[in-house]
Amino acid sequence: MFFSFARFIVRILAWLLNGRINVENKSALPEGTYVLVGPHRTWWDPIFFALAASPRKFTFMAKEELFKNPILRFILKHANAFPVNRQNPGPSAIKTPVKALRSKDLSLIMFPTGSRYSSELKGGAVVIAKMARVPLVPAVYQGPLKFSAVLKRKKITIRFGEPIPVDPKLKLNDENLTMIGDQMQAAFDQIDHDINPDFKYEIDDHK
């Protein structure tokens, strides 16, 4: 209930602040739960992913430091977030989202690179998808990389790609993790091209 209410409020705020959100290829989203993966370009792209994929509800990882603030902790927990120690993730970083995905109630938003400043794909999303027996769904945010540009109502586009299946029998060795990582990166590149082939992600814009 809280997640749906919060998303409703955020949708109104996003419309008031920007009003130019374009969602493409939503028909690619599966009926059941899935791991929504994308390149992490801004601190607000997970918000727009969740808005674009509505009415599907999501869980997501948040660094454990955020849970030290009692107000933030209340909001994050009720928004289906769970804490992760980024230096030492531990088993719960895998078990918690797998349980949520298997419940068929929540999908997972995850950024395989783990950081807005990294282009290296991590294997965590693949492991979670395999254990939960759900597909990976690539998504891309194209739009303002500075919040001031969001306020100037510059266009924001979220586009979904075709699901990437993960065989439950897949061996989680370096070769297979690299193979699926390459599939994800190719999907991100193709989606970027489909939206706007001239789009360039500039990391310096975040500094």
PyMOL commands that place a pseudoatom at each C-alpha (Angstrom):
pseudoatom trace, name=CA, resn=MET, resi=1, chain=A, elem=C, hetatm=0, pos=[0.000, 0.000, 0.000]
pseudoatom trace, name=CA, resn=PHE, resi=2, chain=A, elem=C, hetatm=0, pos=[2.749, 2.457, 0.981]
pseudoatom trace, name=CA, resn=PHE, resi=3, chain=A, elem=C, hetatm=0, pos=[4.691, 1.735, -2.230]
pseudoatom trace, name=CA, resn=SER, resi=4, chain=A, elem=C, hetatm=0, pos=[1.632, 2.435, -4.411]
pseudoatom trace, name=CA, resn=PHE, resi=5, chain=A, elem=C, hetatm=0, pos=[0.803, 5.607, -2.472]
pseudoatom trace, name=CA, resn=ALA, resi=6, chain=A, elem=C, hetatm=0, pos=[4.409, 6.821, -2.600]
pseudoatom trace, name=CA, resn=ARG, resi=7, chain=A, elem=C, hetatm=0, pos=[4.606, 6.156, -6.325]
pseudoatom trace, name=CA, resn=PHE, resi=8, chain=A, elem=C, hetatm=0, pos=[1.388, 8.115, -6.852]
pseudoatom trace, name=CA, resn=ILE, resi=9, chain=A, elem=C, hetatm=0, pos=[2.842, 11.106, -4.968]
pseudoatom trace, name=CA, resn=VAL, resi=10, chain=A, elem=C, hetatm=0, pos=[6.174, 10.841, -6.812]
pseudoatom trace, name=CA, resn=ARG, resi=11, chain=A, elem=C, hetatm=0, pos=[4.369, 10.638, -10.152]
pseudoatom trace, name=CA, resn=ILE, resi=12, chain=A, elem=C, hetatm=0, pos=[2.590, 13.917, -9.401]
pseudoatom trace, name=CA, resn=LEU, resi=13, chain=A, elem=C, hetatm=0, pos=[5.847, 15.556, -8.298]
pseudoatom trace, name=CA, resn=ALA, resi=14, chain=A, elem=C, hetatm=0, pos=[7.675, 14.301, -11.394]
pseudoatom trace, name=CA, resn=TRP, resi=15, chain=A, elem=C, hetatm=0, pos=[4.949, 15.697, -13.622]
pseudoatom trace, name=CA, resn=LEU, resi=16, chain=A, elem=C, hetatm=0, pos=[5.010, 19.055, -11.826]
pseudoatom trace, name=CA, resn=LEU, resi=17, chain=A, elem=C, hetatm=0, pos=[8.815, 19.286, -11.922]
pseudoatom trace, name=CA, resn=ASN, resi=18, chain=A, elem=C, hetatm=0, pos=[9.348, 17.984, -15.437]
pseudoatom trace, name=CA, resn=GLY, resi=19, chain=A, elem=C, hetatm=0, pos=[6.199, 16.925, -17.274]
pseudoatom trace, name=CA, resn=ARG, resi=20, chain=A, elem=C, hetatm=0, pos=[8.132, 15.444, -20.186]
pseudoatom trace, name=CA, resn=ILE, resi=21, chain=A, elem=C, hetatm=0, pos=[8.484, 11.737, -19.343]
pseudoatom trace, name=CA, resn=ASN, resi=22, chain=A, elem=C, hetatm=0, pos=[8.292, 9.399, -22.318]
pseudoatom trace, name=CA, resn=VAL, resi=23, chain=A, elem=C, hetatm=0, pos=[7.993, 5.602, -21.844]
pseudoatom trace, name=CA, resn=GLU, resi=24, chain=A, elem=C, hetatm=0, pos=[8.849, 3.332, -24.772]
pseudoatom trace, name=CA, resn=ASN, resi=25, chain=A, elem=C, hetatm=0, pos=[8.401, -0.391, -25.476]
pseudoatom trace, name=CA, resn=LYS, resi=26, chain=A, elem=C, hetatm=0, pos=[6.551, -1.127, -22.248]
pseudoatom trace, name=CA, resn=SER, resi=27, chain=A, elem=C, hetatm=0, pos=[5.004, -4.137, -23.979]
pseudoatom trace, name=CA, resn=ALA, resi=28, chain=A, elem=C, hetatm=0, pos=[8.359, -5.899, -23.527]
pseudoatom trace, name=CA, resn=LEU, resi=29, chain=A, elem=C, hetatm=0, pos=[7.781, -6.232, -19.784]
pseudoatom trace, name=CA, resn=PRO, resi=30, chain=A, elem=C, hetatm=0, pos=[6.942, -9.808, -18.709]
pseudoatom trace, name=CA, resn=GLU, resi=31, chain=A, elem=C, hetatm=0, pos=[3.763, -10.726, -16.851]
pseudoatom trace, name=CA, resn=GLY, resi=32, chain=A, elem=C, hetatm=0, pos=[5.587, -12.179, -13.850]
pseudoatom trace, name=CA, resn=THR, resi=33, chain=A, elem=C, hetatm=0, pos=[8.403, -10.836, -11.710]
pseudoatom trace, name=CA, resn=TYR, resi=34, chain=A, elem=C, hetatm=0, pos=[11.790, -9.948, -13.171]
pseudoatom trace, name=CA, resn=VAL, resi=35, chain=A, elem=C, hetatm=0, pos=[15.070, -8.177, -12.473]
pseudoatom trace, name=CA, resn=LEU, resi=36, chain=A, elem=C, hetatm=0, pos=[15.020, -4.754, -14.117]
pseudoatom trace, name=CA, resn=VAL, resi=37, chain=A, elem=C, hetatm=0, pos=[18.610, -3.827, -14.959]
pseudoatom trace, name=CA, resn=GLY, resi=38, chain=A, elem=C, hetatm=0, pos=[20.049, -0.665, -16.414]
pseudoatom trace, name=CA, resn=PRO, resi=39, chain=A, elem=C, hetatm=0, pos=[23.129, 1.580, -16.477]
pseudoatom trace, name=CA, resn=HIS, resi=40, chain=A, elem=C, hetatm=0, pos=[23.132, 3.824, -13.397]
pseudoatom trace, name=CA, resn=ARG, resi=41, chain=A, elem=C, hetatm=0, pos=[23.290, 7.385, -14.748]
pseudoatom trace, name=CA, resn=THR, resi=42, chain=A, elem=C, hetatm=0, pos=[21.644, 9.566, -12.109]
pseudoatom trace, name=CA, resn=TRP, resi=43, chain=A, elem=C, hetatm=0, pos=[20.472, 9.221, -8.525]
pseudoatom trace, name=CA, resn=TRP, resi=44, chain=A, elem=C, hetatm=0, pos=[16.876, 9.535, -9.742]
pseudoatom trace, name=CA, resn=ASP, resi=45, chain=A, elem=C, hetatm=0, pos=[16.830, 6.978, -12.593]
pseudoatom trace, name=CA, resn=PRO, resi=46, chain=A, elem=C, hetatm=0, pos=[15.515, 4.169, -10.299]
pseudoatom trace, name=CA, resn=ILE, resi=47, chain=A, elem=C, hetatm=0, pos=[12.557, 6.428, -9.471]
pseudoatom trace, name=CA, resn=PHE, resi=48, chain=A, elem=C, hetatm=0, pos=[11.719, 6.880, -13.141]
pseudoatom trace, name=CA, resn=PHE, resi=49, chain=A, elem=C, hetatm=0, pos=[12.187, 3.151, -13.812]
pseudoatom trace, name=CA, resn=ALA, resi=50, chain=A, elem=C, hetatm=0, pos=[9.629, 2.367, -11.097]
pseudoatom trace, name=CA, resn=LEU, resi=51, chain=A, elem=C, hetatm=0, pos=[7.233, 4.972, -12.485]
pseudoatom trace, name=CA, resn=ALA, resi=52, chain=A, elem=C, hetatm=0, pos=[7.629, 3.732, -16.051]
pseudoatom trace, name=CA, resn=ALA, resi=53, chain=A, elem=C, hetatm=0, pos=[7.041, 0.066, -15.136]
pseudoatom trace, name=CA, resn=SER, resi=54, chain=A, elem=C, hetatm=0, pos=[3.868, 0.767, -13.133]
pseudoatom trace, name=CA, resn=PRO, resi=55, chain=A, elem=C, hetatm=0, pos=[1.753, -1.008, -11.906]
pseudoatom trace, name=CA, resn=ARG, resi=56, chain=A, elem=C, hetatm=0, pos=[4.511, -3.532, -11.163]
pseudoatom trace, name=CA, resn=LYS, resi=57, chain=A, elem=C, hetatm=0, pos=[5.887, -3.058, -7.641]
pseudoatom trace, name=CA, resn=PHE, resi=58, chain=A, elem=C, hetatm=0, pos=[9.608, -3.255, -6.895]
pseudoatom trace, name=CA, resn=THR, resi=59, chain=A, elem=C, hetatm=0, pos=[12.173, -3.891, -4.235]
pseudoatom trace, name=CA, resn=PHE, resi=60, chain=A, elem=C, hetatm=0, pos=[15.628, -2.401, -4.479]
pseudoatom trace, name=CA, resn=MET, resi=61, chain=A, elem=C, hetatm=0, pos=[18.962, -2.295, -2.708]
pseudoatom trace, name=CA, resn=ALA, resi=62, chain=A, elem=C, hetatm=0, pos=[20.109, 0.762, -0.745]
pseudoatom trace, name=CA, resn=LYS, resi=63, chain=A, elem=C, hetatm=0, pos=[23.402, 1.306, 1.035]
pseudoatom trace, name=CA, resn=GLU, resi=64, chain=A, elem=C, hetatm=0, pos=[23.060, 0.514, 4.723]
pseudoatom trace, name=CA, resn=GLU, resi=65, chain=A, elem=C, hetatm=0, pos=[24.246, 3.974, 5.785]
pseudoatom trace, name=CA, resn=LEU, resi=66, chain=A, elem=C, hetatm=0, pos=[20.919, 5.417, 4.633]
pseudoatom trace, name=CA, resn=PHE, resi=67, chain=A, elem=C, hetatm=0, pos=[19.068, 3.265, 7.170]
pseudoatom trace, name=CA, resn=LYS, resi=68, chain=A, elem=C, hetatm=0, pos=[20.808, 4.995, 10.089]
pseudoatom trace, name=CA, resn=ASN, resi=69, chain=A, elem=C, hetatm=0, pos=[18.489, 7.972, 9.730]
pseudoatom trace, name=CA, resn=PRO, resi=70, chain=A, elem=C, hetatm=0, pos=[15.168, 6.981, 11.377]
pseudoatom trace, name=CA, resn=ILE, resi=71, chain=A, elem=C, hetatm=0, pos=[13.035, 8.970, 8.939]
pseudoatom trace, name=CA, resn=LEU, resi=72, chain=A, elem=C, hetatm=0, pos=[14.857, 7.639, 5.899]
pseudoatom trace, name=CA, resn=ARG, resi=73, chain=A, elem=C, hetatm=0, pos=[14.764, 4.129, 7.354]
pseudoatom trace, name=CA, resn=PHE, resi=74, chain=A, elem=C, hetatm=0, pos=[10.985, 4.303, 7.725]
pseudoatom trace, name=CA, resn=ILE, resi=75, chain=A, elem=C, hetatm=0, pos=[10.536, 5.530, 4.143]
pseudoatom trace, name=CA, resn=LEU, resi=76, chain=A, elem=C, hetatm=0, pos=[12.984, 3.032, 2.633]
pseudoatom trace, name=CA, resn=LYS, resi=77, chain=A, elem=C, hetatm=0, pos=[11.561, 0.013, 4.457]
pseudoatom trace, name=CA, resn=HIS, resi=78, chain=A, elem=C, hetatm=0, pos=[8.009, 0.896, 3.503]
pseudoatom trace, name=CA, resn=ALA, resi=79, chain=A, elem=C, hetatm=0, pos=[9.153, 1.465, -0.088]
pseudoatom trace, name=CA, resn=ASN, resi=80, chain=A, elem=C, hetatm=0, pos=[10.432, -2.154, -0.143]
pseudoatom trace, name=CA, resn=ALA, resi=81, chain=A, elem=C, hetatm=0, pos=[14.130, -1.233, 0.045]
pseudoatom trace, name=CA, resn=PHE, resi=82, chain=A, elem=C, hetatm=0, pos=[16.598, -3.408, 1.925]
pseudoatom trace, name=CA, resn=PRO, resi=83, chain=A, elem=C, hetatm=0, pos=[20.048, -2.467, 3.275]
pseudoatom trace, name=CA, resn=VAL, resi=84, chain=A, elem=C, hetatm=0, pos=[23.287, -3.711, 1.732]
pseudoatom trace, name=CA, resn=ASN, resi=85, chain=A, elem=C, hetatm=0, pos=[26.845, -3.244, 2.923]
pseudoatom trace, name=CA, resn=ARG, resi=86, chain=A, elem=C, hetatm=0, pos=[28.585, -2.346, -0.312]
pseudoatom trace, name=CA, resn=GLN, resi=87, chain=A, elem=C, hetatm=0, pos=[32.031, -3.265, 1.036]
pseudoatom trace, name=CA, resn=ASN, resi=88, chain=A, elem=C, hetatm=0, pos=[30.910, -6.630, 2.403]
pseudoatom trace, name=CA, resn=PRO, resi=89, chain=A, elem=C, hetatm=0, pos=[27.477, -7.477, 0.916]
pseudoatom trace, name=CA, resn=GLY, resi=90, chain=A, elem=C, hetatm=0, pos=[26.946, -10.815, 2.680]
pseudoatom trace, name=CA, resn=PRO, resi=91, chain=A, elem=C, hetatm=0, pos=[24.426, -13.574, 1.798]
pseudoatom trace, name=CA, resn=SER, resi=92, chain=A, elem=C, hetatm=0, pos=[21.362, -11.374, 2.460]
pseudoatom trace, name=CA, resn=ALA, resi=93, chain=A, elem=C, hetatm=0, pos=[22.206, -9.249, -0.595]
pseudoatom trace, name=CA, resn=ILE, resi=94, chain=A, elem=C, hetatm=0, pos=[21.249, -12.298, -2.681]
pseudoatom trace, name=CA, resn=LYS, resi=95, chain=A, elem=C, hetatm=0, pos=[18.727, -14.102, -0.456]
pseudoatom trace, name=CA, resn=THR, resi=96, chain=A, elem=C, hetatm=0, pos=[16.498, -11.075, 0.241]
pseudoatom trace, name=CA, resn=PRO, resi=97, chain=A, elem=C, hetatm=0, pos=[15.741, -10.151, -3.397]
pseudoatom trace, name=CA, resn=VAL, resi=98, chain=A, elem=C, hetatm=0, pos=[15.468, -13.816, -4.433]
pseudoatom trace, name=CA, resn=LYS, resi=99, chain=A, elem=C, hetatm=0, pos=[12.790, -14.351, -1.769]
pseudoatom trace, name=CA, resn=ALA, resi=100, chain=A, elem=C, hetatm=0, pos=[10.917, -11.247, -2.949]
pseudoatom trace, name=CA, resn=LEU, resi=101, chain=A, elem=C, hetatm=0, pos=[11.040, -12.348, -6.589]
pseudoatom trace, name=CA, resn=ARG, resi=102, chain=A, elem=C, hetatm=0, pos=[9.877, -15.866, -5.766]
pseudoatom trace, name=CA, resn=SER, resi=103, chain=A, elem=C, hetatm=0, pos=[6.912, -14.462, -3.833]
pseudoatom trace, name=CA, resn=LYS, resi=104, chain=A, elem=C, hetatm=0, pos=[5.637, -13.124, -7.203]
pseudoatom trace, name=CA, resn=ASP, resi=105, chain=A, elem=C, hetatm=0, pos=[4.742, -9.833, -5.491]
pseudoatom trace, name=CA, resn=LEU, resi=106, chain=A, elem=C, hetatm=0, pos=[7.852, -7.755, -6.132]
pseudoatom trace, name=CA, resn=SER, resi=107, chain=A, elem=C, hetatm=0, pos=[10.282, -7.349, -8.986]
pseudoatom trace, name=CA, resn=LEU, resi=108, chain=A, elem=C, hetatm=0, pos=[13.792, -6.005, -8.415]
pseudoatom trace, name=CA, resn=ILE, resi=109, chain=A, elem=C, hetatm=0, pos=[15.449, -2.852, -9.737]
pseudoatom trace, name=CA, resn=MET, resi=110, chain=A, elem=C, hetatm=0, pos=[19.196, -3.350, -9.885]
pseudoatom trace, name=CA, resn=PHE, resi=111, chain=A, elem=C, hetatm=0, pos=[22.124, -1.612, -11.526]
pseudoatom trace, name=CA, resn=PRO, resi=112, chain=A, elem=C, hetatm=0, pos=[24.710, -4.223, -12.566]
pseudoatom trace, name=CA, resn=THR, resi=113, chain=A, elem=C, hetatm=0, pos=[27.507, -1.640, -12.603]
pseudoatom trace, name=CA, resn=GLY, resi=114, chain=A, elem=C, hetatm=0, pos=[26.761, -0.823, -8.959]
pseudoatom trace, name=CA, resn=SER, resi=115, chain=A, elem=C, hetatm=0, pos=[27.846, 2.804, -9.404]
pseudoatom trace, name=CA, resn=ARG, resi=116, chain=A, elem=C, hetatm=0, pos=[27.172, 5.806, -11.621]
pseudoatom trace, name=CA, resn=TYR, resi=117, chain=A, elem=C, hetatm=0, pos=[30.933, 6.027, -12.146]
pseudoatom trace, name=CA, resn=SER, resi=118, chain=A, elem=C, hetatm=0, pos=[31.577, 2.461, -13.264]
pseudoatom trace, name=CA, resn=SER, resi=119, chain=A, elem=C, hetatm=0, pos=[31.047, 0.735, -16.588]
pseudoatom trace, name=CA, resn=GLU, resi=120, chain=A, elem=C, hetatm=0, pos=[32.027, -2.739, -15.353]
pseudoatom trace, name=CA, resn=LEU, resi=121, chain=A, elem=C, hetatm=0, pos=[29.086, -5.133, -15.181]
pseudoatom trace, name=CA, resn=LYS, resi=122, chain=A, elem=C, hetatm=0, pos=[28.837, -7.139, -11.976]
pseudoatom trace, name=CA, resn=GLY, resi=123, chain=A, elem=C, hetatm=0, pos=[27.448, -10.674, -11.762]
pseudoatom trace, name=CA, resn=GLY, resi=124, chain=A, elem=C, hetatm=0, pos=[25.010, -10.149, -8.889]
pseudoatom trace, name=CA, resn=ALA, resi=125, chain=A, elem=C, hetatm=0, pos=[21.995, -9.521, -11.113]
pseudoatom trace, name=CA, resn=VAL, resi=126, chain=A, elem=C, hetatm=0, pos=[22.673, -12.745, -13.016]
pseudoatom trace, name=CA, resn=VAL, resi=127, chain=A, elem=C, hetatm=0, pos=[22.994, -14.776, -9.803]
pseudoatom trace, name=CA, resn=ILE, resi=128, chain=A, elem=C, hetatm=0, pos=[19.728, -13.372, -8.426]
pseudoatom trace, name=CA, resn=ALA, resi=129, chain=A, elem=C, hetatm=0, pos=[17.838, -13.947, -11.680]
pseudoatom trace, name=CA, resn=LYS, resi=130, chain=A, elem=C, hetatm=0, pos=[19.092, -17.538, -11.911]
pseudoatom trace, name=CA, resn=MET, resi=131, chain=A, elem=C, hetatm=0, pos=[18.200, -18.398, -8.308]
pseudoatom trace, name=CA, resn=ALA, resi=132, chain=A, elem=C, hetatm=0, pos=[14.768, -16.763, -8.548]
pseudoatom trace, name=CA, resn=ARG, resi=133, chain=A, elem=C, hetatm=0, pos=[14.128, -18.264, -12.009]
pseudoatom trace, name=CA, resn=VAL, resi=134, chain=A, elem=C, hetatm=0, pos=[13.179, -14.911, -13.526]
pseudoatom trace, name=CA, resn=PRO, resi=135, chain=A, elem=C, hetatm=0, pos=[14.475, -13.028, -16.571]
pseudoatom trace, name=CA, resn=LEU, resi=136, chain=A, elem=C, hetatm=0, pos=[16.617, -9.925, -16.705]
pseudoatom trace, name=CA, resn=VAL, resi=137, chain=A, elem=C, hetatm=0, pos=[14.866, -6.970, -18.337]
pseudoatom trace, name=CA, resn=PRO, resi=138, chain=A, elem=C, hetatm=0, pos=[17.163, -4.235, -19.666]
pseudoatom trace, name=CA, resn=ALA, resi=139, chain=A, elem=C, hetatm=0, pos=[16.078, -0.612, -19.384]
pseudoatom trace, name=CA, resn=VAL, resi=140, chain=A, elem=C, hetatm=0, pos=[17.733, 2.693, -20.173]
pseudoatom trace, name=CA, resn=TYR, resi=141, chain=A, elem=C, hetatm=0, pos=[17.277, 6.244, -18.923]
pseudoatom trace, name=CA, resn=GLN, resi=142, chain=A, elem=C, hetatm=0, pos=[18.002, 9.032, -21.368]
pseudoatom trace, name=CA, resn=GLY, resi=143, chain=A, elem=C, hetatm=0, pos=[17.508, 12.567, -20.190]
pseudoatom trace, name=CA, resn=PRO, resi=144, chain=A, elem=C, hetatm=0, pos=[18.951, 15.287, -17.994]
pseudoatom trace, name=CA, resn=LEU, resi=145, chain=A, elem=C, hetatm=0, pos=[22.008, 14.298, -15.998]
pseudoatom trace, name=CA, resn=LYS, resi=146, chain=A, elem=C, hetatm=0, pos=[21.754, 17.383, -13.770]
pseudoatom trace, name=CA, resn=PHE, resi=147, chain=A, elem=C, hetatm=0, pos=[18.760, 18.043, -11.554]
pseudoatom trace, name=CA, resn=SER, resi=148, chain=A, elem=C, hetatm=0, pos=[18.659, 21.645, -12.760]
pseudoatom trace, name=CA, resn=ALA, resi=149, chain=A, elem=C, hetatm=0, pos=[17.959, 20.329, -16.267]
pseudoatom trace, name=CA, resn=VAL, resi=150, chain=A, elem=C, hetatm=0, pos=[15.088, 18.213, -14.910]
pseudoatom trace, name=CA, resn=LEU, resi=151, chain=A, elem=C, hetatm=0, pos=[13.577, 21.385, -13.487]
pseudoatom trace, name=CA, resn=LYS, resi=152, chain=A, elem=C, hetatm=0, pos=[13.954, 23.019, -16.904]
pseudoatom trace, name=CA, resn=ARG, resi=153, chain=A, elem=C, hetatm=0, pos=[11.598, 20.300, -18.158]
pseudoatom trace, name=CA, resn=LYS, resi=154, chain=A, elem=C, hetatm=0, pos=[14.063, 18.707, -20.554]
pseudoatom trace, name=CA, resn=LYS, resi=155, chain=A, elem=C, hetatm=0, pos=[12.708, 15.481, -22.012]
pseudoatom trace, name=CA, resn=ILE, resi=156, chain=A, elem=C, hetatm=0, pos=[13.177, 12.203, -20.107]
pseudoatom trace, name=CA, resn=THR, resi=157, chain=A, elem=C, hetatm=0, pos=[12.841, 8.859, -21.890]
pseudoatom trace, name=CA, resn=ILE, resi=158, chain=A, elem=C, hetatm=0, pos=[12.698, 5.399, -20.327]
pseudoatom trace, name=CA, resn=ARG, resi=159, chain=A, elem=C, hetatm=0, pos=[12.823, 2.538, -22.812]
pseudoatom trace, name=CA, resn=PHE, resi=160, chain=A, elem=C, hetatm=0, pos=[12.587, -1.170, -22.024]
pseudoatom trace, name=CA, resn=GLY, resi=161, chain=A, elem=C, hetatm=0, pos=[14.329, -3.925, -23.940]
pseudoatom trace, name=CA, resn=GLU, resi=162, chain=A, elem=C, hetatm=0, pos=[13.427, -7.533, -24.561]
pseudoatom trace, name=CA, resn=PRO, resi=163, chain=A, elem=C, hetatm=0, pos=[13.837, -9.893, -21.572]
pseudoatom trace, name=CA, resn=ILE, resi=164, chain=A, elem=C, hetatm=0, pos=[17.103, -11.816, -21.287]
pseudoatom trace, name=CA, resn=PRO, resi=165, chain=A, elem=C, hetatm=0, pos=[16.419, -15.341, -19.989]
pseudoatom trace, name=CA, resn=VAL, resi=166, chain=A, elem=C, hetatm=0, pos=[18.785, -16.913, -17.464]
pseudoatom trace, name=CA, resn=ASP, resi=167, chain=A, elem=C, hetatm=0, pos=[18.840, -20.705, -17.537]
pseudoatom trace, name=CA, resn=PRO, resi=168, chain=A, elem=C, hetatm=0, pos=[18.376, -22.085, -13.977]
pseudoatom trace, name=CA, resn=LYS, resi=169, chain=A, elem=C, hetatm=0, pos=[20.943, -24.757, -14.903]
pseudoatom trace, name=CA, resn=LEU, resi=170, chain=A, elem=C, hetatm=0, pos=[23.533, -22.164, -15.955]
pseudoatom trace, name=CA, resn=LYS, resi=171, chain=A, elem=C, hetatm=0, pos=[26.904, -22.653, -14.272]
pseudoatom trace, name=CA, resn=LEU, resi=172, chain=A, elem=C, hetatm=0, pos=[27.949, -19.429, -12.569]
pseudoatom trace, name=CA, resn=ASN, resi=173, chain=A, elem=C, hetatm=0, pos=[31.506, -19.414, -13.842]
pseudoatom trace, name=CA, resn=ASP, resi=174, chain=A, elem=C, hetatm=0, pos=[33.425, -16.427, -15.205]
pseudoatom trace, name=CA, resn=GLU, resi=175, chain=A, elem=C, hetatm=0, pos=[32.725, -17.384, -18.813]
pseudoatom trace, name=CA, resn=ASN, resi=176, chain=A, elem=C, hetatm=0, pos=[28.940, -17.512, -18.396]
pseudoatom trace, name=CA, resn=LEU, resi=177, chain=A, elem=C, hetatm=0, pos=[28.791, -14.395, -16.222]
pseudoatom trace, name=CA, resn=THR, resi=178, chain=A, elem=C, hetatm=0, pos=[30.798, -12.548, -18.868]
pseudoatom trace, name=CA, resn=MET, resi=179, chain=A, elem=C, hetatm=0, pos=[28.510, -13.885, -21.602]
pseudoatom trace, name=CA, resn=ILE, resi=180, chain=A, elem=C, hetatm=0, pos=[25.342, -12.587, -19.960]
pseudoatom trace, name=CA, resn=GLY, resi=181, chain=A, elem=C, hetatm=0, pos=[27.099, -9.386, -18.956]
pseudoatom trace, name=CA, resn=ASP, resi=182, chain=A, elem=C, hetatm=0, pos=[27.915, -8.860, -22.627]
pseudoatom trace, name=CA, resn=GLN, resi=183, chain=A, elem=C, hetatm=0, pos=[24.258, -9.497, -23.508]
pseudoatom trace, name=CA, resn=MET, resi=184, chain=A, elem=C, hetatm=0, pos=[23.155, -6.850, -21.010]
pseudoatom trace, name=CA, resn=GLN, resi=185, chain=A, elem=C, hetatm=0, pos=[25.673, -4.319, -22.296]
pseudoatom trace, name=CA, resn=ALA, resi=186, chain=A, elem=C, hetatm=0, pos=[24.654, -4.989, -25.898]
pseudoatom trace, name=CA, resn=ALA, resi=187, chain=A, elem=C, hetatm=0, pos=[21.009, -4.482, -24.888]
pseudoatom trace, name=CA, resn=PHE, resi=188, chain=A, elem=C, hetatm=0, pos=[21.815, -1.182, -23.180]
pseudoatom trace, name=CA, resn=ASP, resi=189, chain=A, elem=C, hetatm=0, pos=[23.736, 0.003, -26.242]
pseudoatom trace, name=CA, resn=GLN, resi=190, chain=A, elem=C, hetatm=0, pos=[20.905, -1.002, -28.588]
pseudoatom trace, name=CA, resn=ILE, resi=191, chain=A, elem=C, hetatm=0, pos=[18.252, 0.703, -26.445]
pseudoatom trace, name=CA, resn=ASP, resi=192, chain=A, elem=C, hetatm=0, pos=[20.346, 3.872, -26.288]
pseudoatom trace, name=CA, resn=HIS, resi=193, chain=A, elem=C, hetatm=0, pos=[20.631, 3.787, -30.069]
pseudoatom trace, name=CA, resn=ASP, resi=194, chain=A, elem=C, hetatm=0, pos=[16.904, 3.164, -30.516]
pseudoatom trace, name=CA, resn=ILE, resi=195, chain=A, elem=C, hetatm=0, pos=[16.032, 6.208, -28.394]
pseudoatom trace, name=CA, resn=ASN, resi=196, chain=A, elem=C, hetatm=0, pos=[18.669, 8.560, -29.745]
pseudoatom trace, name=CA, resn=PRO, resi=197, chain=A, elem=C, hetatm=0, pos=[21.841, 7.389, -31.503]
pseudoatom trace, name=CA, resn=ASP, resi=198, chain=A, elem=C, hetatm=0, pos=[23.510, 10.725, -30.717]
pseudoatom trace, name=CA, resn=PHE, resi=199, chain=A, elem=C, hetatm=0, pos=[23.022, 10.457, -26.932]
pseudoatom trace, name=CA, resn=LYS, resi=200, chain=A, elem=C, hetatm=0, pos=[26.283, 10.611, -24.970]
pseudoatom trace, name=CA, resn=TYR, resi=201, chain=A, elem=C, hetatm=0, pos=[26.565, 9.846, -21.278]
pseudoatom trace, name=CA, resn=GLU, resi=202, chain=A, elem=C, hetatm=0, pos=[29.054, 12.267, -19.765]
pseudoatom trace, name=CA, resn=ILE, resi=203, chain=A, elem=C, hetatm=0, pos=[30.261, 11.285, -16.281]
pseudoatom trace, name=CA, resn=ASP, resi=204, chain=A, elem=C, hetatm=0, pos=[31.704, 14.759, -15.752]
pseudoatom trace, name=CA, resn=ASP, resi=205, chain=A, elem=C, hetatm=0, pos=[28.138, 16.100, -15.598]
pseudoatom trace, name=CA, resn=HIS, resi=206, chain=A, elem=C, hetatm=0, pos=[27.813, 14.530, -12.145]
pseudoatom trace, name=CA, resn=LYS, resi=207, chain=A, elem=C, hetatm=0, pos=[30.803, 16.271, -10.639]
for i in range(1, 207): cmd.bond("trace and resi %d" % i, "trace and resi %d" % (i + 1))
show_as sticks, trace
zoom trace
